[in-house]
Amino acid sequence: MDDYRQIIHSAEPGQIVPIVKRIDIGDPLDFFAKLTDYGRAKNCCLLESREYLAGTSALSFGTARPALYLTGTGSDFCIQALSKTGKRMLGYLAGDPKRFAFCESVTFEPDRIVGRIRPTEGTMDEQTRLRSTNQMDVLRAVAFAFRLASKPFRVTCGLLGALSYDFVDQFERLPASEQDVLGNPDYELFFADNIFLMDHENNQGYVVVNCIVTNGDHEAAVAEAQDAFDYYFNMARFQPPKGKRHDGPLPPASTDTSQPEYENMVRTAKQHILDGDIFQVVLSRTITEPCPDEPLDVYKRLRKLNPSPYMFYLNMPSAVLMGSSPELNLRVSGTGPRHVEIRPIAGTKPRGRIDGEIDPDTDFRYEAELKLDRKELAEHMMLVDLARNDIARVADPGSRVVNELLTVEKYESVQHLVSNVKGALRPDLDALSAYLATMNMGTLTGAPKIEAMKIIRKLEKNKRGYYGGAVMYLTVDGQFDSCITIRSLQVRDHTAYIRAGAGIVHDSVPKTEFEETEHKARSCIRAIRGQ
């Protein structure tokens, strides 16, 4: 730390000085297990990348001791300090009340900030709505209050966590849901002031500890950084702990929507299509499973069954959320010319295998069938058009482009039809504005999007919560990356909640669409049951 002490003491209030040390991480999941008592510790996150991820280097990273916890529902929010650094950050944020000028009321306490966002009234055009007060202002007040002295990696510090599907109510007026069994908030995010990081390209692990200078407390920043390094390096010496199986009574498996009920939902949706209300809608259902095993053991099996570009394990106050998602939600580059992109996935075939091994001829035949399937192509192009419309809402005129169209991405067990739409983000907007304007992704809603979301609220029995929302990170310099929360589950009180949906179109067969939801939930159910 002595090498950095002079740099830290020369830092101004609000400046972040990253300090990087190499460390032997090995498997990021095993390292995470050491740090978090096998994933049992609250307020910990792991974001992994295992397979092809277009446009970025392969990084896995996580945190076990974040500084802040942010949560909000409707107009109410809370920013909670989780460490000494977090308390200093709250003091710095409270020192400038203008940061919370968007609030109707706000209370500053030593270990938390609690407030209510000022409501907006009247009819507004879309661009005015993008600038109106909402929960994104809370995220801005925290993430953008600080600035980096240097940036050793794409991800150094910032917010990471989950945004719910129902966060859309911040921007769109939709009917209320019938029930809310899970009770997920609109968001749960952590400010990670220290992370461990695995660079898969170089097979090298690092610990990044950020000295956050607030109000003349340079020595406190140095001491807290040293404590963080000591924690990571001390824990690295231990063997990963073992999981424990719960032997007590468990609830039975169940679902909120039976097969006959789901098939009736499909018929109702098809009538909306015939009436010209929509072209497609994605209808989902929740499956509840007893979960006697440790959540981290379930995640281990899920990442093995379904390795994907975006894998995540978040132990949050509301629940443990885990998943293995193939699909980008929204990505916004940070400094310099900022680009926003959406990468729709629609159309799937298995990998071509013979006796368990990839057979190139069979694999290519399945790829050709995918590219020639008229129904898959029509659905995919509809989602590309939807992505083009979404990007156009926030991009500079003339900058929007489909830079990949109908390409095939191959994963361990499946291959997907993928396109990519990008544009230059308008200078008056940031990544959070872009997320507001484009949520939720068309692959989880349908088209036209707003009407499809209204029908979803009328037909589905429960609020979606985190399903169909995003797991994301936002750096202090404005870089944003996220995946759609699919192929995912929540665990609470030894009960797992899996949600899966199917895209309903004019030619949909109700029984087939129900079976599609069963198929999409299968990898999560197998991970829970240890199959």
ZAFIDREN-752553 format. One record per residue (C-alpha): residue number from 1; residue in one letter; x, y, z. Coordinates in nm, 3 decimals, decimal comma, always signed. Layout:
REM residues N
     n   res         X         Y         Z
   NUM     A         X         Y         Z
...
//
This chain:
REM residues 531
     n   res         X         Y         Z
     1     M    +0,000    +0,000    +0,000
     2     D    +0,294    +0,233    +0,059
     3     D    +0,349    +0,253    -0,318
     4     Y    -0,001    +0,399    -0,358
     5     R    -0,016    +0,616    -0,046
     6     Q    +0,109    +0,932    -0,220
     7     I    -0,138    +0,886    -0,509
     8     I    -0,424    +0,836    -0,264
     9     H    -0,329    +1,143    -0,059
    10     S    -0,324    +1,356    -0,374
    11     A    -0,673    +1,240    -0,474
    12     E    -0,960    +1,487    -0,450
    13     P    -1,293    +1,419    -0,276
    14     G    -1,507    +1,193    -0,494
    15     Q    -1,209    +1,035    -0,667
    16     I    -1,150    +0,659    -0,682
    17     V    -0,797    +0,519    -0,693
    18     P    -0,796    +0,154    -0,811
    19     I    -0,523    -0,073    -0,675
    20     V    -0,462    -0,406    -0,851
    21     K    -0,284    -0,716    -0,724
    22     R    -0,248    -1,054    -0,891
    23     I    -0,392    -1,355    -0,714
    24     D    -0,433    -1,725    -0,788
    25     I    -0,809    -1,760    -0,836
    26     G    -0,829    -2,091    -1,021
    27     D    -1,197    -2,158    -1,079
    28     P    -1,387    -1,832    -1,005
    29     L    -1,673    -2,031    -0,852
    30     D    -1,444    -2,210    -0,606
    31     F    -1,282    -1,878    -0,514
    32     F    -1,626    -1,723    -0,464
    33     A    -1,723    -2,017    -0,239
    34     K    -1,421    -1,947    -0,017
    35     L    -1,513    -1,581    +0,020
    36     T    -1,884    -1,624    +0,087
    37     D    -1,924    -1,930    +0,312
    38     Y    -2,029    -2,136    +0,010
    39     G    -2,257    -1,865    -0,126
    40     R    -2,453    -1,840    +0,200
    41     A    -2,333    -1,488    +0,287
    42     K    -2,582    -1,217    +0,204
    43     N    -2,483    -0,930    -0,025
    44     C    -2,248    -1,120    -0,254
    45     C    -2,240    -1,147    -0,634
    46     L    -2,069    -1,357    -0,899
    47     L    -2,095    -1,278    -1,271
    48     E    -1,932    -1,536    -1,497
    49     S    -1,867    -1,570    -1,867
    50     R    -1,802    -1,916    -2,005
    51     E    -1,869    -1,911    -2,379
    52     Y    -1,872    -1,682    -2,682
    53     L    -1,961    -1,325    -2,592
    54     A    -1,952    -1,093    -2,890
    55     G    -1,766    -0,766    -2,867
    56     T    -1,600    -0,802    -2,527
    57     S    -1,311    -0,984    -2,365
    58     A    -1,404    -1,275    -2,141
    59     L    -1,410    -1,169    -1,775
    60     S    -1,564    -1,328    -1,469
    61     F    -1,582    -1,117    -1,156
    62     G    -1,755    -1,087    -0,824
    63     T    -1,761    -0,926    -0,484
    64     A    -1,809    -1,056    -0,132
    65     R    -1,797    -0,729    +0,062
    66     P    -1,968    -0,445    -0,130
    67     A    -1,992    -0,096    +0,017
    68     L    -2,359    -0,017    -0,048
    69     Y    -2,693    -0,189    -0,106
    70     L    -2,955    -0,005    -0,312
    71     T    -3,317    -0,107    -0,343
    72     G    -3,639    +0,056    -0,456
    73     T    -4,003    -0,017    -0,532
    74     G    -4,246    +0,227    -0,688
    75     S    -4,145    +0,573    -0,561
    76     D    -3,956    +0,460    -0,249
    77     F    -3,585    +0,383    -0,225
    78     C    -3,316    +0,303    +0,030
    79     I    -2,936    +0,322    +0,006
    80     Q    -2,782    +0,115    +0,287
    81     A    -2,419    +0,121    +0,400
    82     L    -2,265    -0,227    +0,430
    83     S    -1,913    -0,129    +0,539
    84     K    -1,701    +0,156    +0,675
    85     T    -1,636    +0,263    +0,317
    86     G    -2,010    +0,261    +0,255
    87     K    -2,071    +0,492    +0,551
    88     R    -1,810    +0,736    +0,422
    89     M    -1,972    +0,725    +0,079
    90     L    -2,312    +0,806    +0,230
    91     G    -2,160    +1,103    +0,412
    92     Y    -2,014    +1,228    +0,086
    93     L    -2,346    +1,184    -0,098
    94     A    -2,537    +1,362    +0,179
    95     G    -2,291    +1,652    +0,166
    96     D    -2,451    +1,781    -0,153
    97     P    -2,832    +1,780    -0,118
    98     K    -2,864    +1,880    -0,486
    99     R    -2,781    +1,519    -0,573
   100     F    -3,125    +1,428    -0,442
   101     A    -3,319    +1,720    -0,587
   102     F    -3,541    +1,465    -0,765
   103     C    -3,686    +1,356    -0,427
   104     E    -4,017    +1,457    -0,276
   105     S    -3,866    +1,367    +0,060
   106     V    -3,527    +1,231    +0,171
   107     T    -3,373    +1,142    +0,507
   108     F    -2,998    +1,121    +0,563
   109     E    -2,879    +0,887    +0,837
   110     P    -2,524    +0,767    +0,916
   111     D    -2,587    +0,420    +0,772
   112     R    -2,859    +0,482    +0,514
   113     I    -3,039    +0,729    +0,290
   114     V    -3,415    +0,679    +0,257
   115     G    -3,632    +0,875    +0,019
   116     R    -3,934    +0,906    -0,205
   117     I    -3,911    +1,023    -0,564
   118     R    -4,112    +1,326    -0,667
   119     P    -4,409    +1,209    -0,879
   120     T    -4,454    +1,331    -1,234
   121     E    -4,795    +1,438    -1,353
   122     G    -4,968    +1,506    -1,680
   123     T    -4,925    +1,372    -2,028
   124     M    -4,570    +1,383    -2,165
   125     D    -4,409    +1,292    -2,493
   126     E    -4,153    +1,012    -2,489
   127     Q    -3,843    +1,231    -2,477
   128     T    -3,983    +1,431    -2,184
   129     R    -4,063    +1,106    -2,003
   130     L    -3,702    +0,993    -2,049
   131     R    -3,591    +1,301    -1,855
   132     S    -3,863    +1,286    -1,590
   133     T    -3,784    +1,173    -1,235
   134     N    -3,777    +0,799    -1,169
   135     Q    -3,574    +0,536    -0,984
   136     M    -3,289    +0,567    -1,234
   137     D    -3,208    +0,900    -1,067
   138     V    -3,116    +0,709    -0,751
   139     L    -2,867    +0,498    -0,947
   140     R    -2,721    +0,809    -1,109
   141     A    -2,687    +0,985    -0,774
   142     V    -2,468    +0,701    -0,646
   143     A    -2,277    +0,570    -0,948
   144     F    -2,197    +0,902    -1,113
   145     A    -2,103    +1,090    -0,794
   146     F    -1,754    +0,939    -0,815
   147     R    -1,483    +0,937    -1,081
   148     L    -1,194    +0,703    -1,154
   149     A    -0,832    +0,814    -1,135
   150     S    -0,745    +0,524    -1,370
   151     K    -0,919    +0,226    -1,528
   152     P    -0,710    -0,093    -1,526
   153     F    -0,996    -0,315    -1,649
   154     R    -1,327    -0,281    -1,826
   155     V    -1,490    -0,344    -1,488
   156     T    -1,322    -0,183    -1,188
   157     C    -1,604    -0,079    -0,957
   158     G    -1,966    +0,029    -0,976
   159     L    -2,320    -0,102    -0,940
   160     L    -2,409    -0,464    -1,002
   161     G    -2,724    -0,660    -0,935
   162     A    -3,073    -0,714    -1,074
   163     L    -3,351    -0,505    -1,227
   164     S    -3,696    -0,662    -1,227
   165     Y    -3,924    -0,700    -1,528
   166     D    -4,176    -0,486    -1,339
   167     F    -3,930    -0,196    -1,329
   168     V    -4,104    -0,110    -1,657
   169     D    -4,376    +0,056    -1,447
   170     Q    -4,128    +0,340    -1,392
   171     F    -4,171    +0,432    -1,758
   172     E    -4,488    +0,275    -1,898
   173     R    -4,844    +0,270    -1,768
   174     L    -4,955    -0,093    -1,755
   175     P    -5,239    -0,276    -1,579
   176     A    -5,164    -0,402    -1,228
   177     S    -5,073    -0,769    -1,186
   178     E    -5,322    -1,008    -1,030
   179     Q    -5,080    -1,132    -0,760
   180     D    -4,722    -1,086    -0,642
   181     V    -4,609    -1,407    -0,474
   182     L    -4,234    -1,336    -0,475
   183     G    -4,253    -0,969    -0,384
   184     N    -3,929    -0,878    -0,561
   185     P    -3,847    -0,505    -0,545
   186     D    -3,796    -0,308    -0,866
   187     Y    -3,421    -0,345    -0,820
   188     E    -3,152    -0,469    -0,586
   189     L    -2,801    -0,342    -0,656
   190     F    -2,468    -0,333    -0,478
   191     F    -2,191    -0,076    -0,511
   192     A    -1,884    -0,297    -0,541
   193     D    -1,580    -0,104    -0,421
   194     N    -1,369    -0,421    -0,432
   195     I    -1,386    -0,710    -0,676
   196     F    -1,199    -1,023    -0,770
   197     L    -1,161    -1,071    -1,142
   198     M    -1,059    -1,355    -1,372
   199     D    -0,924    -1,267    -1,717
   200     H    -1,001    -1,587    -1,908
   201     E    -0,799    -1,488    -2,215
   202     N    -0,479    -1,461    -2,009
   203     N    -0,584    -1,712    -1,741
   204     Q    -0,489    -1,460    -1,475
   205     G    -0,670    -1,361    -1,156
   206     Y    -0,670    -1,020    -0,988
   207     V    -0,806    -0,842    -0,685
   208     V    -0,910    -0,482    -0,751
   209     V    -0,958    -0,266    -0,443
   210     N    -1,073    +0,091    -0,495
   211     C    -0,965    +0,361    -0,251
   212     I    -1,264    +0,596    -0,241
   213     V    -1,168    +0,940    -0,113
   214     T    -1,462    +1,134    +0,025
   215     N    -1,392    +1,426    +0,262
   216     G    -1,025    +1,445    +0,357
   217     D    -1,024    +1,088    +0,484
   218     H    -0,725    +0,961    +0,287
   219     E    -0,581    +0,749    +0,568
   220     A    -0,919    +0,586    +0,629
   221     A    -0,932    +0,496    +0,259
   222     V    -0,583    +0,345    +0,281
   223     A    -0,671    +0,141    +0,591
   224     E    -0,996    +0,009    +0,441
   225     A    -0,818    -0,088    +0,119
   226     Q    -0,552    -0,277    +0,313
   227     D    -0,823    -0,457    +0,510
   228     A    -0,992    -0,562    +0,185
   229     F    -0,668    -0,700    +0,040
   230     D    -0,596    -0,887    +0,363
   231     Y    -0,941    -1,045    +0,347
   232     Y    -0,907    -1,166    -0,012
   233     F    -0,555    -1,305    +0,028
   234     N    -0,627    -1,469    +0,363
   235     M    -0,941    -1,640    +0,233
   236     A    -0,757    -1,757    -0,080
   237     R    -0,539    -1,985    +0,135
   238     F    -0,832    -2,199    +0,247
   239     Q    -0,993    -2,494    +0,072
   240     P    -1,344    -2,429    -0,064
   241     P    -1,608    -2,528    +0,194
   242     K    -1,863    -2,801    +0,129
   243     G    -2,234    -2,764    +0,074
   244     K    -2,491    -2,902    +0,319
   245     R    -2,819    -3,069    +0,233
   246     H    -3,132    -2,957    +0,416
   247     D    -3,296    -3,258    +0,587
   248     G    -3,611    -3,090    +0,721
   249     P    -3,960    -3,086    +0,569
   250     L    -3,997    -2,938    +0,222
   251     P    -4,292    -2,797    +0,028
   252     P    -4,429    -3,003    -0,262
   253     A    -4,367    -2,914    -0,627
   254     S    -4,640    -2,695    -0,775
   255     T    -4,718    -2,440    -1,045
   256     D    -4,921    -2,121    -1,059
   257     T    -5,061    -2,217    -1,401
   258     S    -5,169    -2,571    -1,490
   259     Q    -5,157    -2,709    -1,843
   260     P    -5,530    -2,646    -1,911
   261     E    -5,499    -2,292    -1,773
   262     Y    -5,191    -2,218    -1,983
   263     E    -5,353    -2,355    -2,297
   264     N    -5,652    -2,128    -2,236
   265     M    -5,410    -1,834    -2,203
   266     V    -5,263    -1,928    -2,542
   267     R    -5,609    -1,936    -2,701
   268     T    -5,689    -1,592    -2,558
   269     A    -5,358    -1,458    -2,689
   270     K    -5,429    -1,600    -3,035
   271     Q    -5,762    -1,419    -3,034
   272     H    -5,576    -1,094    -2,963
   273     I    -5,358    -1,172    -3,266
   274     L    -5,663    -1,237    -3,483
   275     D    -5,816    -0,910    -3,360
   276     G    -5,503    -0,724    -3,474
   277     D    -5,396    -0,616    -3,124
   278     I    -5,053    -0,784    -3,144
   279     F    -4,836    -1,002    -3,368
   280     Q    -4,681    -1,204    -3,087
   281     V    -4,682    -1,226    -2,708
   282     V    -4,461    -1,420    -2,467
   283     L    -4,665    -1,589    -2,194
   284     S    -4,491    -1,738    -1,891
   285     R    -4,571    -1,950    -1,588
   286     T    -4,399    -2,025    -1,257
   287     I    -4,294    -2,371    -1,141
   288     T    -4,217    -2,418    -0,772
   289     E    -3,976    -2,692    -0,662
   290     P    -3,848    -2,799    -0,320
   291     C    -3,477    -2,717    -0,297
   292     P    -3,300    -2,914    -0,022
   293     D    -2,950    -2,856    -0,161
   294     E    -2,733    -2,551    -0,111
   295     P    -2,814    -2,280    -0,369
   296     L    -2,448    -2,276    -0,476
   297     D    -2,462    -2,651    -0,550
   298     V    -2,768    -2,587    -0,767
   299     Y    -2,577    -2,311    -0,948
   300     K    -2,279    -2,541    -1,003
   301     R    -2,502    -2,795    -1,173
   302     L    -2,685    -2,530    -1,376
   303     R    -2,364    -2,379    -1,518
   304     K    -2,252    -2,731    -1,614
   305     L    -2,584    -2,823    -1,776
   306     N    -2,625    -2,492    -1,957
   307     P    -2,294    -2,300    -1,995
   308     S    -2,368    -1,956    -2,137
   309     P    -2,210    -1,615    -2,195
   310     Y    -2,391    -1,471    -1,893
   311     M    -2,397    -1,677    -1,573
   312     F    -2,478    -1,522    -1,238
   313     Y    -2,526    -1,595    -0,870
   314     L    -2,660    -1,311    -0,655
   315     N    -2,733    -1,356    -0,285
   316     M    -2,955    -1,056    -0,217
   317     P    -3,176    -0,968    +0,081
   318     S    -3,492    -1,071    -0,107
   319     A    -3,367    -1,406    -0,246
   320     V    -3,083    -1,593    -0,410
   321     L    -3,107    -1,531    -0,785
   322     M    -2,907    -1,750    -1,021
   323     G    -2,910    -1,820    -1,391
   324     S    -2,730    -1,908    -1,710
   325     S    -2,855    -1,670    -1,975
   326     P    -2,759    -1,682    -2,343
   327     E    -2,895    -1,339    -2,429
   328     L    -2,763    -0,986    -2,405
   329     N    -3,022    -0,741    -2,278
   330     L    -2,857    -0,405    -2,348
   331     R    -2,497    -0,290    -2,371
   332     V    -2,370    +0,069    -2,368
   333     S    -2,003    +0,158    -2,401
   334     G    -1,873    +0,414    -2,152
   335     T    -1,613    +0,674    -2,239
   336     G    -1,548    +0,817    -2,585
   337     P    -1,806    +0,761    -2,860
   338     R    -2,080    +0,571    -2,679
   339     H    -2,261    +0,296    -2,862
   340     V    -2,578    +0,119    -2,758
   341     E    -2,661    -0,231    -2,879
   342     I    -2,923    -0,504    -2,854
   343     R    -2,859    -0,861    -2,963
   344     P    -3,187    -1,050    -3,021
   345     I    -3,181    -1,430    -3,010
   346     A    -3,469    -1,624    -3,163
   347     G    -3,445    -1,963    -3,325
   348     T    -3,280    -2,267    -3,171
   349     K    -3,157    -2,608    -3,283
   350     P    -2,952    -2,867    -3,093
   351     R    -2,585    -2,923    -3,168
   352     G    -2,525    -3,211    -3,405
   353     R    -2,388    -3,498    -3,198
   354     I    -2,321    -3,865    -3,263
   355     D    -2,237    -4,079    -2,959
   356     G    -2,203    -3,764    -2,751
   357     E    -1,944    -3,599    -2,978
   358     I    -1,999    -3,309    -3,219
   359     D    -2,032    -3,441    -3,574
   360     P    -1,952    -3,155    -3,818
   361     D    -2,187    -3,279    -4,091
   362     T    -2,482    -3,324    -3,855
   363     D    -2,407    -2,994    -3,684
   364     F    -2,401    -2,808    -4,016
   365     R    -2,725    -2,977    -4,127
   366     Y    -2,900    -2,851    -3,814
   367     E    -2,755    -2,506    -3,878
   368     A    -2,889    -2,509    -4,235
   369     E    -3,232    -2,621    -4,114
   370     L    -3,233    -2,332    -3,868
   371     K    -3,146    -2,078    -4,137
   372     L    -3,418    -2,212    -4,369
   373     D    -3,700    -2,246    -4,116
   374     R    -3,960    -1,992    -4,232
   375     K    -4,137    -1,967    -3,897
   376     E    -3,810    -1,913    -3,709
   377     L    -3,693    -1,658    -3,965
   378     A    -4,020    -1,464    -3,954
   379     E    -4,017    -1,449    -3,574
   380     H    -3,650    -1,352    -3,568
   381     M    -3,693    -1,070    -3,820
   382     M    -3,988    -0,934    -3,623
   383     L    -3,761    -0,911    -3,318
   384     V    -3,486    -0,748    -3,524
   385     D    -3,736    -0,483    -3,634
   386     L    -3,836    -0,434    -3,271
   387     A    -3,470    -0,392    -3,171
   388     R    -3,421    -0,142    -3,455
   389     N    -3,715    +0,060    -3,324
   390     D    -3,579    +0,048    -2,968
   391     I    -3,231    +0,160    -3,072
   392     A    -3,379    +0,441    -3,284
   393     R    -3,542    +0,586    -2,971
   394     V    -3,203    +0,667    -2,814
   395     A    -2,954    +0,677    -3,104
   396     D    -2,828    +0,968    -3,311
   397     P    -3,030    +0,990    -3,634
   398     G    -2,866    +0,789    -3,910
   399     S    -2,637    +0,594    -3,677
   400     R    -2,854    +0,286    -3,629
   401     V    -2,728    -0,021    -3,813
   402     V    -2,788    -0,396    -3,817
   403     N    -2,423    -0,500    -3,812
   404     E    -2,499    -0,873    -3,783
   405     L    -2,801    -1,044    -3,934
   406     L    -2,910    -1,407    -3,900
   407     T    -2,576    -1,539    -3,780
   408     V    -2,552    -1,863    -3,584
   409     E    -2,389    -1,881    -3,241
   410     K    -2,297    -2,228    -3,120
   411     Y    -2,296    -2,326    -2,754
   412     E    -2,233    -2,652    -2,570
   413     S    -2,575    -2,805    -2,637
   414     V    -2,761    -2,567    -2,870
   415     Q    -2,710    -2,323    -3,156
   416     H    -2,903    -1,998    -3,184
   417     L    -3,000    -1,761    -3,463
   418     V    -2,865    -1,420    -3,362
   419     S    -2,858    -1,064    -3,496
   420     N    -2,704    -0,744    -3,359
   421     V    -2,842    -0,391    -3,376
   422     K    -2,638    -0,092    -3,262
   423     G    -2,626    +0,284    -3,282
   424     A    -2,447    +0,590    -3,141
   425     L    -2,610    +0,692    -2,813
   426     R    -2,737    +1,049    -2,820
   427     P    -2,511    +1,283    -2,619
   428     D    -2,800    +1,404    -2,400
   429     L    -2,873    +1,049    -2,279
   430     D    -2,686    +0,795    -2,068
   431     A    -2,698    +0,416    -2,032
   432     L    -2,981    +0,431    -1,779
   433     S    -3,193    +0,641    -2,017
   434     A    -3,125    +0,383    -2,287
   435     Y    -3,239    +0,102    -2,059
   436     L    -3,560    +0,287    -1,972
   437     A    -3,639    +0,347    -2,338
   438     T    -3,575    -0,012    -2,450
   439     M    -3,703    -0,229    -2,163
   440     N    -3,825    -0,497    -2,158
   441     M    -3,666    -0,693    -2,441
   442     G    -3,896    -0,805    -2,721
   443     T    -3,787    -1,168    -2,685
   444     L    -3,961    -1,166    -2,343
   445     T    -4,263    -0,951    -2,430
   446     G    -4,374    -0,974    -2,793
   447     A    -4,474    -0,714    -3,047
   448     P    -4,595    -0,444    -3,051
   449     K    -4,418    -0,431    -2,718
   450     I    -4,645    -0,206    -2,508
   451     E    -4,965    -0,382    -2,611
   452     A    -4,801    -0,721    -2,557
   453     M    -4,697    -0,618    -2,203
   454     K    -5,054    -0,510    -2,129
   455     I    -5,183    -0,850    -2,237
   456     I    -4,915    -1,024    -2,029
   457     R    -5,034    -0,837    -1,719
   458     K    -5,395    -0,937    -1,787
   459     L    -5,328    -1,306    -1,855
   460     E    -5,039    -1,409    -1,629
   461     K    -5,129    -1,488    -1,269
   462     N    -4,828    -1,334    -1,093
   463     K    -4,591    -1,044    -1,133
   464     R    -4,279    -1,159    -1,313
   465     G    -4,034    -1,012    -1,066
   466     Y    -3,678    -1,069    -1,182
   467     Y    -3,775    -1,305    -1,465
   468     G    -3,748    -1,118    -1,795
   469     G    -3,568    -0,825    -1,634
   470     A    -3,191    -0,785    -1,630
   471     V    -2,881    -0,878    -1,436
   472     M    -2,644    -0,590    -1,494
   473     Y    -2,344    -0,383    -1,403
   474     L    -2,291    -0,009    -1,440
   475     T    -1,944    +0,140    -1,399
   476     V    -1,883    +0,488    -1,261
   477     D    -1,778    +0,606    -1,608
   478     G    -2,111    +0,503    -1,759
   479     Q    -2,041    +0,164    -1,915
   480     F    -2,340    -0,070    -1,892
   481     D    -2,377    -0,438    -1,970
   482     S    -2,666    -0,669    -1,894
   483     C    -2,827    -0,999    -1,977
   484     I    -3,193    -1,096    -1,988
   485     T    -3,287    -1,286    -1,673
   486     I    -3,390    -1,616    -1,830
   487     R    -3,285    -1,978    -1,772
   488     S    -3,292    -1,860    -1,412
   489     L    -3,441    -1,937    -1,073
   490     Q    -3,485    -1,785    -0,731
   491     V    -3,432    -1,970    -0,404
   492     R    -3,598    -1,867    -0,081
   493     D    -3,653    -2,079    +0,233
   494     H    -3,549    -2,403    +0,058
   495     T    -3,798    -2,338    -0,223
   496     A    -3,699    -2,268    -0,583
   497     Y    -3,911    -2,061    -0,820
   498     I    -3,853    -2,116    -1,192
   499     R    -4,027    -1,911    -1,457
   500     A    -4,040    -1,998    -1,825
   501     G    -4,235    -1,869    -2,123
   502     A    -4,317    -1,933    -2,486
   503     G    -4,373    -1,696    -2,778
   504     I    -4,732    -1,715    -2,898
   505     V    -4,802    -1,642    -3,265
   506     H    -5,095    -1,699    -3,500
   507     D    -4,996    -2,060    -3,576
   508     S    -4,924    -2,160    -3,216
   509     V    -5,061    -2,490    -3,088
   510     P    -5,157    -2,452    -2,719
   511     K    -5,026    -2,795    -2,615
   512     T    -4,697    -2,736    -2,796
   513     E    -4,647    -2,397    -2,631
   514     F    -4,708    -2,547    -2,287
   515     E    -4,446    -2,812    -2,364
   516     E    -4,209    -2,532    -2,466
   517     T    -4,233    -2,380    -2,118
   518     E    -4,159    -2,724    -1,969
   519     H    -3,859    -2,762    -2,198
   520     K    -3,717    -2,419    -2,109
   521     A    -3,750    -2,489    -1,737
   522     R    -3,590    -2,833    -1,766
   523     S    -3,226    -2,737    -1,711
   524     C    -3,318    -2,543    -1,394
   525     I    -3,530    -2,831    -1,264
   526     R    -3,253    -3,081    -1,335
   527     A    -3,005    -2,858    -1,152
   528     I    -3,235    -2,842    -0,849
   529     R    -3,299    -3,217    -0,846
   530     G    -2,937    -3,308    -0,913
   531     Q    -3,022    -3,502    -1,228
//
